[in-house]
Amino acid sequence: MIQYYKIAGLTVEMDSFGRTVEQAKPYVTEACTDPDIVIHSEWQKLKQSQPHLSEEECEYLMSGGSFYRQLLPFDGMLLHSSAVVKDGKAYLFTASCGTGKSTHTKLWIENFKDAFILNDDKPALRLEDGIFYAYGTPWSGKYDQSRNMCVPVAGICVLRRGETNKIESYAGREALRDILEQTIRSNSPTLQGELLELLDKLMACVPVWKLECNM
């Protein structure tokens, strides 16, 4: 069923079902004749290559991928991360799956009573008027922890497991590589160049740290 949504400040036309539709309910908006993004997920292709996944899981993954690929022309990108909000600012903890992003942001919720999760898996980032903002989206992980909000980004932490707790500024090629690995890359040299330009702006505007944590 075709429905219209307002996601990351953009009007999205989406033909979806199941989990995606359920998690997208907070983003429903009025019909539009000229949407910014149109999503037809082609979930059948993923089902053919990954038959162990359900149709709903395939649709959820493919619709999210389509949204984030189309976000780039709007100075936007995915950062696979858990985003927590404290004092009106978003802090994003990014790492490969299984490192403990959600576990770490849960500590923020437990220790700061005013903190909350903006998106626990795939927040959208957009550069607007020289400021990077994090947005909640329907693609928010298996527990659907997300809010339909826009919050300025105050920092990004590349999370590592460590024997002691320590944090340090993180920059240069290694930091760029780690962040690039947690977004959607393109086979198009032109689009890949645009992504790298956006990442360069992100790292110039937003403090990046490497955090080693033993919890």
Helices and strands as residue ranges (DSSP letters): E 2-7, E 10-15, H 19-23, G 25-27, E 37-40, H 43-49, H 55-71, G 72-74, E 76-78, E 81-86, E 89-94, H 101-111, E 116-119, E 124-128, E 131-135, E 150-161, E 166-169, H 172-180, H 189-205, E 208-213
